[in-house]
Amino acid sequence: MKAASLILAVLGAAGIASVALAQDQPAAAPRGELRTSATMPAAATRGAKDELVAQVEDAIDHDGLGQLDAALSAKLVDAMSNMAKLDQEKLARLATAREFGRFFSRVATLSDEDRATLKWLAEMPKFSQTLMLALSPQDSPDNILSMVKRLQKDQHDAIEKIPDLATALCITADKPGFTPDNTEKPLDIDRPITELHYYMAAGAPGRILKFNLRELPWQLSVYVVDERLTFADLKLAADRYAARTGLPVMAFWDVPYRPNAKYGDASGSGGAVSPALGQLLLSGGTSVQQAYVGAQVSKVLGDPACAFKADDLSAPGAKNAGAADRSWALCLDGVGLHAEFNVAAARYPEYKGWPGSTIDPQTQESITEADVMVLAETSPTGIKARLASEALVKSADLVEKEKLLELYETAAGLSVGNRNAWFALADAASSQRINDQDAAALVSLVRRLLRQRQPEFAAEILCRAWQGRGTDEQLAEYDKIVTMFADRPDIAAGVLIAKGDVLGPLRARDAAAAFNRAMALAAGDGPMVLEAMNRLDALMRSSNSMPDLLAAYRQAMSRLPAPAPTVYGDTTPFYLLGQQFAAAMEEAGNAAGAKQLRDQLGHLKISPR
């Protein structure tokens, strides 16, 4: 089928008609793909309820949701008494029921319709377990209940066929999302059902999605369903890119690099008006707009993706190293044991290694590349193991301090991609809620489960584990981490920079040594050299050592090869480092040398067409 006909078939099956596209209104239910209320058997046709479901429903009927925690805690403790012989299904069911009570008891007033919806949810084992164990403190009980109610009316029992996708929609639907200029978009609570219809229609055999969203873990599918394009832009993205080979995120390169691009009355680099996808593809923008387009197109075609913005690499109080207009996009590449996030396909090569952040679709918190990349490990993990892993972390407050390591170790072993298990384990070590022997065992666990497949996340967890310890202990452990990553100089250099930050101006000589060693290890790695040099700049200025600072800049510049001239040349680490060196030369009275260097740097920038 030709691409245009294919897209019309998909959009038609999703109920996104031309009128809906033109007016950007929610669409009707799809034809043929999903069971609707007209074709669904009533809930009463299901088999008899088991004891736990009956207990939850009784609590719903008699305003006893708040008492489920106390009623089920002892059973959960017993279920976790022998981690070596864990009954994963029983654990997940108990933790789900407990979380059901803890979460929905926060709804101030339940109407009869609310109670009916909650009872329906309790009778959907796959959906209820997946949803309840996925919830975070940032999720709103009222909003989640509203979304469940919508899904109940739209899907009825068929929700059991898509528990992860439905969960992803629930936990992202009440999040506003952001435009290319990072302006918060207004909340649209009517859109998720239409999104569901689109993705189910587009995911049918022979259709256009890269991944099967019926099977993709919610930890990954949240990076699909959080797309916030208008329906017109959704159609444009699908129509233009569905038939292309390769990764959809490479739409990044279709946006011309034009820093001063205009879209109507708004500037592409910070205006209040959000340009449409077609405007971006025609008029261009910086890497911020390029990353936005790459990520959004990827989401439309069912490939988990997110756009990252570069971190400011300067030390507190130092001159800003610049982070504006430096972005890139990540996307999932491969499935199962071969699943990993591609960090290079939609990224300028000079930005490789630049630390950045994105917004978690569920919590709206800022997270790192490593935090996203580790989620690929959920792909080869079975649903039973994932649920049990999440249940353990949810139930950690019930176990004694002495059992925390075993609990988190079991949770991580069941699902390596359970990010919360690793965070909780690292925080327990940092706050000394686990003893020193257990903290040492954490290192062995990280080495065994993370070191090879997710080295960036492994280093992040190890550094986080020692943050709350005494300075000398923290520094000693950082040295061990550097040794562990001897084959990854980029990671080792990052740990050395963290070590230098701990040493600070009170131990300036040792801090300078750490920063210099980081630059030596990271020779050729522009962002890492820039970050280390900026730390060294702040340190040396505090001691008024300008000759040493100039020498350090000369050495830092010698560690980086000059990049080829590009339209984005003035955003590269080499250019930024050179500009800072020129400023330091000027301060030292060498205006001629500063001008000469700036003239050389000027050749790195080509005017965009």
Secondary structure per residue as TSV (DSSP state, phi and psi in degrees):
chain	resnum	aa	ss	phi	psi
A	1	M	-	360.0	134.4
A	2	K	-	-64.8	155.2
A	3	A	H	-56.1	-46.2
A	4	A	H	-61.7	-42.9
A	5	S	H	-66.9	-37.4
A	6	L	H	-62.6	-45.3
A	7	I	H	-64.4	-42.2
A	8	L	H	-62.3	-38.0
A	9	A	H	-64.8	-43.7
A	10	V	H	-64.9	-49.8
A	11	L	H	-66.6	-34.7
A	12	G	H	-66.6	-41.7
A	13	A	H	-64.9	-29.9
A	14	A	T	-80.9	-5.0
A	15	G	T	79.4	14.0
A	16	I	-	-90.9	87.2
A	17	A	-	-80.1	171.2
A	18	S	H	-61.1	-35.2
A	19	V	H	-66.0	-43.5
A	20	A	H	-63.1	-38.8
A	21	L	H	-64.4	-43.4
A	22	A	H	-67.7	-38.3
A	23	Q	H	-97.2	-3.9
A	24	D	T	55.6	47.0
A	25	Q	-	-107.2	155.1
A	26	P	-	-57.9	144.6
A	27	A	-	-101.3	172.1
A	28	A	-	-76.8	171.9
A	29	A	-	-68.7	151.8
A	30	P	-	-70.6	159.0
A	31	R	S	-101.2	123.5
A	32	G	S	88.5	-22.2
A	33	E	S	-90.8	-40.9
A	34	L	S	-120.4	147.9
A	35	R	-	-81.0	134.8
A	36	T	-	-110.8	-179.1
A	37	S	T	-60.8	-25.0
A	38	A	T	-75.3	-25.2
A	39	T	T	-111.1	-4.2
A	40	M	S	-88.2	137.9
A	41	P	-	-68.9	148.9
A	42	A	-	-67.4	154.2
A	43	A	G	-60.4	-26.4
A	44	A	G	-66.0	-17.1
A	45	T	G	-78.3	-6.7
A	46	R	S	-73.2	164.5
A	47	G	-	-69.0	178.4
A	48	A	-	-63.8	144.8
A	49	K	-	-73.2	146.4
A	50	D	-	-83.1	175.3
A	51	E	H	-63.4	-41.0
A	52	L	H	-68.2	-42.6
A	53	V	H	-63.0	-41.0
A	54	A	H	-61.7	-38.2
A	55	Q	H	-65.1	-41.8
A	56	V	H	-65.6	-43.1
A	57	E	H	-67.2	-34.5
A	58	D	H	-64.2	-39.7
A	59	A	H	-65.1	-36.9
A	60	I	H	-64.1	-44.2
A	61	D	H	-69.2	-29.8
A	62	H	T	-116.7	28.1
A	63	D	T	52.2	41.6
A	64	G	-	-113.1	19.3
A	65	L	G	-60.6	-36.3
A	66	G	G	-66.0	-18.5
A	67	Q	G	-91.7	-7.0
A	68	L	H	-64.8	-33.4
A	69	D	H	-55.5	-55.3
A	70	A	H	-65.7	-35.5
A	71	A	H	-68.4	-29.4
A	72	L	H	-106.3	-11.4
A	73	S	H	-59.2	-44.7
A	74	A	H	-62.8	-38.7
A	75	K	H	-66.4	-36.0
A	76	L	H	-68.7	-42.0
A	77	V	H	-59.0	-42.7
A	78	D	H	-64.9	-39.1
A	79	A	H	-66.0	-23.6
A	80	M	T	-101.4	10.1
A	81	S	S	-69.8	-26.3
A	82	N	-	-130.9	93.8
A	83	M	G	-65.2	-26.9
A	84	A	G	-71.8	-24.4
A	85	K	G	-124.3	50.3
A	86	L	-	-70.7	130.0
A	87	D	-	-86.9	95.2
A	88	Q	H	-61.9	-42.0
A	89	E	H	-66.9	-43.6
A	90	K	H	-63.4	-43.0
A	91	L	H	-59.8	-46.4
A	92	A	H	-63.7	-39.9
A	93	R	H	-66.9	-42.9
A	94	L	H	-66.2	-44.8
A	95	A	H	-64.6	-34.9
A	96	T	H	-64.3	-46.8
A	97	A	H	-63.5	-40.4
A	98	R	H	-64.4	-46.0
A	99	E	H	-66.1	-33.8
A	100	F	H	-55.9	-48.5
A	101	G	H	-67.7	-45.1
A	102	R	H	-63.7	-38.4
A	103	F	H	-79.2	-54.4
A	104	F	H	-79.2	-11.9
A	105	S	T	-68.5	-13.4
A	106	R	T	-81.6	-8.1
A	107	V	S	-73.4	123.3
A	108	A	S	-60.2	-49.1
A	109	T	-	-136.9	128.9
A	110	L	-	-101.8	123.7
A	111	S	-	-80.4	170.6
A	112	D	H	-59.8	-37.8
A	113	E	H	-66.3	-39.7
A	114	D	H	-60.3	-44.0
A	115	R	H	-64.2	-39.5
A	116	A	H	-64.6	-39.1
A	117	T	H	-66.8	-42.1
A	118	L	H	-65.7	-37.4
A	119	K	H	-67.2	-38.9
A	120	W	H	-61.1	-44.3
A	121	L	H	-61.0	-42.3
A	122	A	H	-61.7	-26.6
A	123	E	T	-90.3	2.3
A	124	M	-	-105.6	86.8
A	125	P	H	-59.3	-44.8
A	126	K	H	-67.9	-47.2
A	127	F	H	-67.8	-46.1
A	128	S	H	-64.0	-41.4
A	129	Q	H	-66.2	-45.7
A	130	T	H	-62.5	-44.5
A	131	L	H	-68.3	-53.1
A	132	M	H	-63.3	-35.3
A	133	L	H	-81.3	-10.3
A	134	A	H	-91.5	-16.9
A	135	L	-	-63.0	145.7
A	136	S	-	-118.2	167.7
A	137	P	T	-60.7	-20.8
A	138	Q	T	-82.6	-9.5
A	139	D	S	-81.1	139.0
A	140	S	-	-92.0	122.7
A	141	P	H	-56.9	-40.3
A	142	D	H	-66.3	-43.4
A	143	N	H	-69.7	-39.5
A	144	I	H	-63.8	-41.8
A	145	L	H	-61.1	-41.3
A	146	S	H	-62.3	-40.9
A	147	M	H	-68.0	-40.8
A	148	V	H	-62.1	-38.9
A	149	K	H	-62.5	-41.7
A	150	R	H	-65.4	-42.6
A	151	L	H	-66.4	-36.7
A	152	Q	H	-60.4	-46.6
A	153	K	H	-67.2	-32.6
A	154	D	H	-86.0	-35.6
A	155	Q	H	-115.5	-27.9
A	156	H	G	51.8	-135.5
A	157	D	G	-68.6	-17.7
A	158	A	G	-65.3	-11.1
A	159	I	G	-59.8	-25.4
A	160	E	G	-66.9	-15.8
A	161	K	G	-84.9	-15.5
A	162	I	-	-134.8	50.3
A	163	P	H	-62.5	-38.4
A	164	D	H	-71.6	-42.5
A	165	L	H	-64.7	-43.1
A	166	A	H	-63.4	-39.2
A	167	T	H	-64.2	-44.2
A	168	A	H	-59.0	-41.5
A	169	L	H	-63.9	-43.0
A	170	C	H	-61.5	-46.4
A	171	I	H	-84.5	-4.0
A	172	T	H	-112.9	-15.7
A	173	A	H	-64.2	-30.8
A	174	D	T	-93.7	14.6
A	175	K	-	-104.9	135.5
A	176	P	-	-73.9	-30.8
A	177	G	-	78.5	173.5
A	178	F	B	-137.4	150.4
A	179	T	-	-84.3	173.2
A	180	P	T	-58.8	-28.5
A	181	D	T	-93.8	18.7
A	182	N	-	66.7	24.6
A	183	T	-	-88.3	133.7
A	184	E	B	-67.2	133.1
A	185	K	-	-90.1	149.0
A	186	P	-	-64.9	149.6
A	187	L	-	-69.7	136.6
A	188	D	-	-128.8	98.3
A	189	I	T	-84.0	-5.1
A	190	D	T	-90.4	-15.3
A	191	R	H	-73.4	-36.9
A	192	P	H	-55.9	-36.5
A	193	I	H	-66.0	-40.7
A	194	T	H	-64.8	-38.7
A	195	E	H	-58.3	-44.5
A	196	L	H	-58.9	-45.6
A	197	H	H	-60.6	-42.5
A	198	Y	H	-62.2	-50.3
A	199	Y	H	-66.9	-34.1
A	200	M	H	-70.4	-40.0
A	201	A	H	-68.7	-44.2
A	202	A	H	-70.1	-19.4
A	203	G	T	-94.0	2.1
A	204	A	S	-65.7	157.3
A	205	P	T	-51.5	133.3
A	206	G	T	82.4	2.0
A	207	R	S	-94.4	-155.1
A	208	I	S	-107.2	-6.7
A	209	L	-	-75.8	142.9
A	210	K	S	-74.4	-35.9
A	211	F	S	-121.9	155.2
A	212	N	-	-83.2	102.9
A	213	L	T	-71.9	-12.8
A	214	R	T	-69.5	-23.6
A	215	E	T	-114.3	-16.9
A	216	L	S	-66.9	131.9
A	217	P	-	-57.7	147.7
A	218	W	H	-60.0	-29.8
A	219	Q	H	-59.1	-26.7
A	220	L	H	-97.5	-39.7
A	221	S	H	-69.7	-16.7
A	222	V	H	-61.9	-25.6
A	223	Y	H	-85.6	6.7
A	224	V	H	-107.8	-53.8
A	225	V	H	-76.5	-4.4
A	226	D	T	-86.1	10.5
A	227	E	-	-63.3	145.1
A	228	R	-	-132.0	35.3
A	229	L	-	-74.0	155.2
A	230	T	-	-67.3	163.2
A	231	F	H	-64.6	-32.6
A	232	A	H	-63.9	-42.8
A	233	D	H	-69.8	-34.9
A	234	L	H	-60.0	-45.2
A	235	K	H	-62.8	-43.0
A	236	L	H	-60.3	-45.4
A	237	A	H	-63.1	-46.2
A	238	A	H	-65.6	-43.0
A	239	D	H	-64.1	-39.2
A	240	R	H	-81.7	-31.8
A	241	Y	H	-115.8	-9.7
A	242	A	T	-60.6	-37.8
A	243	A	T	-87.3	-4.1
A	244	R	-	-75.0	148.0
A	245	T	-	-89.2	165.9
A	246	G	S	87.7	-175.3
A	247	L	-	-78.3	131.4
A	248	P	G	-59.6	-27.4
A	249	V	G	-62.2	-17.3
A	250	M	G	-72.5	1.2
A	251	A	G	-58.8	-18.4
A	252	F	G	-44.4	-45.0
A	253	W	G	-79.2	-7.4
A	254	D	G	-84.6	-10.2
A	255	V	S	-91.0	115.0
A	256	P	-	-61.4	140.3
A	257	Y	B	-80.0	102.9
A	258	R	-	-139.2	95.8
A	259	P	T	-58.9	-27.4
A	260	N	T	-102.8	22.5
A	261	A	-	-59.9	144.4
A	262	K	E	-119.3	145.1
A	263	Y	E	-130.4	96.5
A	264	G	T	66.6	-120.3
A	265	D	T	-96.8	5.5
A	266	A	E	-116.6	147.9
A	267	S	E	-84.8	146.3
A	268	G	T	-69.7	-11.6
A	269	S	T	-112.2	35.0
A	270	G	T	142.7	9.2
A	271	G	-	-69.2	164.8
A	272	A	S	-81.8	-18.9
A	273	V	S	-90.3	131.6
A	274	S	-	-86.1	115.1
A	275	P	-	-70.8	149.7
A	276	A	-	-74.1	162.5
A	277	L	H	-57.7	-42.8
A	278	G	H	-61.4	-38.4
A	279	Q	H	-64.4	-41.1
A	280	L	H	-64.5	-42.8
A	281	L	H	-66.8	-30.0
A	282	L	H	-86.3	-47.5
A	283	S	H	-90.4	-26.0
A	284	G	-	88.6	-164.6
A	285	G	B	167.0	-164.7
A	286	T	-	-90.3	-172.2
A	287	S	H	-65.1	-18.0
A	288	V	H	-62.9	-48.9
A	289	Q	H	-70.7	-35.4
A	290	Q	H	-62.4	-43.9
A	291	A	H	-66.9	-38.5
A	292	Y	H	-59.8	-48.4
A	293	V	H	-64.3	-45.8
A	294	G	H	-57.8	-44.7
A	295	A	H	-68.7	-43.3
A	296	Q	H	-67.0	-42.4
A	297	V	H	-62.0	-40.2
A	298	S	H	-60.8	-42.4
A	299	K	H	-64.7	-42.9
A	300	V	H	-57.9	-34.5
A	301	L	T	-96.9	18.5
A	302	G	T	77.4	22.4
A	303	D	-	-111.1	116.2
A	304	P	-	-53.7	130.2
A	305	A	E	-155.2	160.0
A	306	C	E	-156.1	151.4
A	307	A	E	-96.6	138.4
A	308	F	E	-113.0	145.4
A	309	K	E	-111.7	139.4
A	310	A	E	-65.0	141.7
A	311	D	-	-76.3	155.1
A	312	D	-	-75.5	122.0
A	313	L	-	-90.7	0.8
A	314	S	S	-80.1	156.6
A	315	A	-	-79.3	157.2
A	316	P	T	-54.9	128.4
A	317	G	T	88.9	-14.4
A	318	A	S	-85.2	166.7
A	319	K	-	-62.5	146.2
A	320	N	-	-69.0	125.9
A	321	A	-	-75.6	-10.8
A	322	G	-	88.9	122.9
A	323	A	-	-131.4	-13.3
A	324	A	T	-63.4	145.2
A	325	D	T	62.2	28.4
A	326	R	-	-126.1	106.9
A	327	S	E	-142.6	166.5
A	328	W	E	-158.4	173.9
A	329	A	E	-130.7	145.6
A	330	L	E	-110.9	150.9
A	331	C	E	-145.8	155.9
A	332	L	E	-73.9	137.3
A	333	D	E	-135.6	108.6
A	334	G	S	99.3	165.3
A	335	V	-	-131.4	166.1
A	336	G	G	58.7	-136.9
A	337	L	G	-64.8	-17.4
A	338	H	G	-96.4	3.2
A	339	A	-	-71.8	132.9
A	340	E	E	-160.1	159.1
A	341	F	E	-89.2	130.1
A	342	N	E	-82.7	118.6
A	343	V	E	-102.8	-0.3
A	344	A	E	-115.1	-21.8
A	345	A	E	-64.2	-31.0
A	346	A	E	-125.9	59.8
A	347	R	S	-156.5	133.4
A	348	Y	-	-65.8	136.7
A	349	P	G	-58.6	-30.0
A	350	E	G	-69.7	-16.1
A	351	Y	G	-90.3	-1.5
A	352	K	T	-57.3	130.5
A	353	G	T	85.7	-5.1
A	354	W	-	-72.6	121.2
A	355	P	-	-67.0	143.3
A	356	G	E	-149.5	-179.0
A	357	S	E	-142.2	156.3
A	358	T	E	-136.5	174.2
A	359	I	E	-99.9	126.4
A	360	D	-	-64.3	125.2
A	361	P	T	-61.2	-26.5
A	362	Q	T	-90.1	-52.0
A	363	T	T	-91.5	-16.8
A	364	Q	-	64.3	19.6
A	365	E	-	-90.5	155.2
A	366	S	E	-77.6	130.6
A	367	I	E	-132.8	163.0
A	368	T	E	-94.4	172.2
A	369	E	H	-59.3	-44.7
A	370	A	H	-60.5	-35.5
A	371	D	H	-63.2	-33.5
A	372	V	H	-80.9	-44.0
A	373	M	H	-60.0	-35.6
A	374	V	G	-66.8	-21.4
A	375	L	G	-65.3	-19.5
A	376	A	G	-59.9	-23.6
A	377	E	G	-70.9	-12.1
A	378	T	G	-75.6	-20.1
A	379	S	T	-61.9	-45.8
A	380	P	T	-84.8	1.0
A	381	T	S	-90.4	130.2
A	382	G	-	-66.2	154.3
A	383	I	H	-61.7	-37.6
A	384	K	H	-62.4	-44.7
A	385	A	H	-67.8	-39.5
A	386	R	H	-61.8	-45.2
A	387	L	H	-64.8	-41.8
A	388	A	H	-64.4	-39.5
A	389	S	H	-61.7	-46.0
A	390	E	H	-66.3	-35.3
A	391	A	H	-64.5	-39.6
A	392	L	H	-61.9	-45.7
A	393	V	H	-65.0	-39.9
A	394	K	H	-62.2	-28.5
A	395	S	T	-102.2	8.9
A	396	A	G	-62.1	-26.7
A	397	D	G	-67.9	-11.2
A	398	L	G	-92.1	-12.0
A	399	V	S	-99.4	157.7
A	400	E	-	-69.5	156.6
A	401	K	G	-53.6	-37.8
A	402	E	G	-67.7	-17.2
A	403	K	G	-102.8	1.5
A	404	L	H	-62.5	-45.3
A	405	L	H	-59.1	-46.8
A	406	E	H	-61.1	-40.1
A	407	L	H	-64.1	-51.3
A	408	Y	H	-68.5	-35.0
A	409	E	H	-63.3	-40.8
A	410	T	H	-66.6	-42.3
A	411	A	H	-61.8	-44.4
A	412	A	H	-67.7	-35.5
A	413	G	H	-67.6	-36.1
A	414	L	H	-69.5	-39.1
A	415	S	-	-144.6	98.0
A	416	V	T	-60.7	-28.3
A	417	G	T	-82.4	5.4
A	418	N	-	-77.2	88.7
A	419	R	H	-56.9	-38.5
A	420	N	H	-64.8	-31.0
A	421	A	H	-65.3	-43.3
A	422	W	H	-67.6	-42.8
A	423	F	H	-60.9	-44.7
A	424	A	H	-64.5	-39.8
A	425	L	H	-65.2	-44.9
A	426	A	H	-63.7	-41.0
A	427	D	H	-67.8	-34.0
A	428	A	H	-64.9	-39.3
A	429	A	H	-68.5	-42.0
A	430	S	H	-63.6	-40.4
A	431	S	T	-88.7	4.4
A	432	Q	T	60.4	33.5
A	433	R	S	-80.9	-9.9
A	434	I	S	-120.1	149.4
A	435	N	-	-74.3	173.7
A	436	D	H	-63.2	-35.2
A	437	Q	H	-65.1	-41.8
A	438	D	H	-68.9	-35.1
A	439	A	H	-62.9	-38.0
A	440	A	H	-66.7	-36.2
A	441	A	H	-65.2	-29.5
A	442	L	H	-58.0	-41.4
A	443	V	H	-61.1	-43.4
A	444	S	H	-63.6	-38.6
A	445	L	H	-65.1	-44.3
A	446	V	H	-62.7	-43.0
A	447	R	H	-61.8	-38.6
A	448	R	H	-76.8	-40.1
A	449	L	H	-102.3	-26.3
A	450	L	T	-115.8	-30.7
A	451	R	T	-53.4	-43.0
A	452	Q	T	-82.5	-46.0
A	453	R	T	-86.3	-32.3
A	454	Q	-	-133.4	65.0
A	455	P	H	-63.5	-36.2
A	456	E	H	-64.1	-42.9
A	457	F	H	-69.5	-35.6
A	458	A	H	-58.8	-46.7
A	459	A	H	-64.7	-39.4
A	460	E	H	-61.0	-44.3
A	461	I	H	-66.3	-42.0
A	462	L	H	-64.7	-43.1
A	463	C	H	-64.1	-40.5
A	464	R	H	-64.4	-34.5
A	465	A	H	-65.7	-26.0
A	466	W	T	-106.5	4.1
A	467	Q	T	-62.8	-35.1
A	468	G	T	-89.8	1.5
A	469	R	S	-83.3	173.2
A	470	G	-	-62.5	156.4
A	471	T	H	-58.3	-48.9
A	472	D	H	-62.7	-41.6
A	473	E	H	-65.3	-42.6
A	474	Q	H	-61.4	-45.0
A	475	L	H	-64.1	-40.3
A	476	A	H	-63.8	-40.1
A	477	E	H	-70.1	-35.7
A	478	Y	H	-61.0	-39.0
A	479	D	H	-61.6	-38.2
A	480	K	H	-66.8	-37.6
A	481	I	H	-66.1	-40.7
A	482	V	H	-58.6	-43.1
A	483	T	H	-64.5	-41.2
A	484	M	H	-59.1	-33.1
A	485	F	T	-107.2	38.2
A	486	A	T	-61.0	-28.2
A	487	D	T	-86.0	-2.2
A	488	R	-	-126.1	79.0
A	489	P	H	-58.8	-28.2
A	490	D	H	-65.2	-42.3
A	491	I	H	-69.9	-44.0
A	492	A	H	-59.7	-40.2
A	493	A	H	-63.6	-39.9
A	494	G	H	-62.1	-39.2
A	495	V	H	-67.1	-37.9
A	496	L	H	-64.7	-37.3
A	497	I	H	-63.6	-42.0
A	498	A	H	-61.9	-37.7
A	499	K	H	-64.3	-43.7
A	500	G	H	-61.6	-36.8
A	501	D	H	-64.1	-36.9
A	502	V	H	-67.2	-42.0
A	503	L	H	-65.0	-46.5
A	504	G	T	60.7	-169.4
A	505	P	G	-66.4	-21.3
A	506	L	G	-67.7	-26.0
A	507	R	G	-128.8	60.1
A	508	A	H	-59.1	-40.3
A	509	R	H	-63.9	-44.6
A	510	D	H	-66.7	-37.9
A	511	A	H	-63.5	-44.5
A	512	A	H	-60.9	-38.6
A	513	A	H	-63.6	-39.4
A	514	A	H	-65.3	-43.5
A	515	F	H	-66.4	-40.4
A	516	N	H	-65.7	-39.1
A	517	R	H	-65.9	-38.2
A	518	A	H	-60.0	-43.6
A	519	M	H	-66.2	-36.1
A	520	A	H	-66.0	-41.9
A	521	L	H	-67.4	-36.2
A	522	A	T	-95.6	19.0
A	523	A	T	-50.9	126.2
A	524	G	T	93.7	-14.9
A	525	D	-	-94.4	94.5
A	526	G	H	-54.0	-54.4
A	527	P	H	-59.2	-38.7
A	528	M	H	-69.7	-41.6
A	529	V	H	-63.6	-42.2
A	530	L	H	-61.2	-45.1
A	531	E	H	-63.6	-46.7
A	532	A	H	-63.8	-40.9
A	533	M	H	-65.9	-37.2
A	534	N	H	-66.3	-35.0
A	535	R	H	-64.2	-43.3
A	536	L	H	-66.1	-36.6
A	537	D	H	-57.9	-51.2
A	538	A	H	-61.6	-38.9
A	539	L	H	-66.3	-45.2
A	540	M	H	-73.6	-33.4
A	541	R	H	-65.2	-33.3
A	542	S	H	-67.0	-21.4
A	543	S	T	-107.4	9.4
A	544	N	T	54.0	43.0
A	545	S	-	-107.4	72.2
A	546	M	H	-67.0	-42.2
A	547	P	H	-58.6	-42.4
A	548	D	H	-66.0	-34.9
A	549	L	H	-65.6	-44.2
A	550	L	H	-63.1	-39.3
A	551	A	H	-64.4	-38.9
A	552	A	H	-64.9	-40.2
A	553	Y	H	-64.0	-41.8
A	554	R	H	-59.7	-43.7
A	555	Q	H	-66.5	-40.8
A	556	A	H	-62.8	-43.2
A	557	M	H	-62.6	-34.2
A	558	S	H	-70.5	-17.1
A	559	R	T	-83.4	-10.7
A	560	L	S	-117.3	130.5
A	561	P	-	-73.5	142.1
A	562	A	-	-66.9	130.2
A	563	P	-	-74.2	160.3
A	564	A	-	-67.9	149.5
A	565	P	-	-60.1	134.5
A	566	T	B	-144.1	169.1
A	567	V	T	-68.7	-21.7
A	568	Y	T	-107.3	20.4
A	569	G	G	-57.2	-30.4
A	570	D	G	-79.9	4.2
A	571	T	G	-108.8	0.8
A	572	T	S	-80.7	155.5
A	573	P	H	-58.4	-39.2
A	574	F	H	-61.0	-44.5
A	575	Y	H	-63.1	-46.5
A	576	L	H	-63.7	-43.0
A	577	L	H	-62.0	-42.3
A	578	G	H	-63.8	-40.6
A	579	Q	H	-63.9	-38.1
A	580	Q	H	-69.2	-37.2
A	581	F	H	-62.9	-43.8
A	582	A	H	-61.2	-41.1
A	583	A	H	-62.9	-40.7
A	584	A	H	-65.7	-40.0
A	585	M	H	-61.4	-41.6
A	586	E	H	-62.7	-42.8
A	587	E	H	-61.1	-32.9
A	588	A	T	-83.5	0.2
A	589	G	T	95.1	7.0
A	590	N	-	-100.7	69.7
A	591	A	H	-65.8	-36.7
A	592	A	H	-65.0	-43.4
A	593	G	H	-64.5	-37.9
A	594	A	H	-65.2	-41.6
A	595	K	H	-65.2	-41.2
A	596	Q	H	-61.3	-44.0
A	597	L	H	-65.2	-41.9
A	598	R	H	-65.3	-36.5
A	599	D	H	-63.0	-40.7
A	600	Q	H	-64.4	-41.1
A	601	L	H	-66.3	-31.2
A	602	G	H	-60.4	-26.0
A	603	H	T	-74.2	-10.1
A	604	L	T	-79.6	-13.3
A	605	K	B	-106.4	124.4
A	606	I	-	-105.7	138.0
A	607	S	-	-68.1	131.9
A	608	P	-	-68.1	150.8
A	609	R	-	-80.7	360.0
